[in-house]
């Protein structure tokens, strides 16, 4: 078998030597053709850019004191993730703005929007860099490039694409935090109104009946009730956020609902407590058993304390959310800024010439095999050869 292979290779070499003129002609034609294609192929330039995504901040606050471990509200301001920016870079929203900004209908010589989008998409190269280089790990950075025949346009398109990505990400981040911010704002406005009404009612009562001072034990009970009520307000906001973002069937919403019901039960228990209060003396009678004048004062005092406790919880968080809302950003940070390309990205002229040279060699081998096959038919099957001569591409 080795001997046959040697003979076959030797035969090919002998044929190539015998028909050297044809070899030079075909190989020369294809090499020159490759060189012409390489020289005439339009140059393309590529501008690179790399960025990372900073994660958003979460704000956690609790009522502190008696219920510090029970009511805990987390308002999240998460930024657009690195994976989401990959989707945004390929979105039609951004592509259409690129097409309009750089008049790509004319650049790509097409009036069909879908066709121009596809060409633009083919000219945008995106590469994601992950922890440890494994596809399942988190993305730590993203690099993208824009390819174009003009180095200036490639540079400007890359910068503009990043600015569009930054703008869209900023808009999404604002929407993510806006709902929680507005919810806190509305609840604080309600608290301010209710606190003002409670204070006005207490002042009016004091002016009409003389200033009263509530006993220390009763004050302690009122403060506990107020603290529970403020925790209930936190849970109400938390439930509203989870309902809006996750739905009523989510486990986090149901957990918050259970916690709220526990707080409500505890709150009602304080308002209607009788047995435990009576065991401590007449001072701790339930509200329904107190003298009418003191009972009315107690209710007014309790409402003021409750609204003030709610205010203590809501206002700092509202200010924090307001600060976050006003200072929200896209989360994108440039690592490698784009620079004007000075050398073509492709075509790779040497590769084109080599490819045409190899193609010419394949065509040459096929041509020689064809001639050998025709000669073989002529010698072994004259009748079949005569029939082949009737075909236009078969020469005698």
Order of alpha helices (4+ residues) and beta strands (2+ residues): alpha-alpha-beta-beta-beta-alpha-alpha-alpha-alpha-beta-beta-alpha-alpha-alpha-alpha-alpha-beta-alpha-alpha
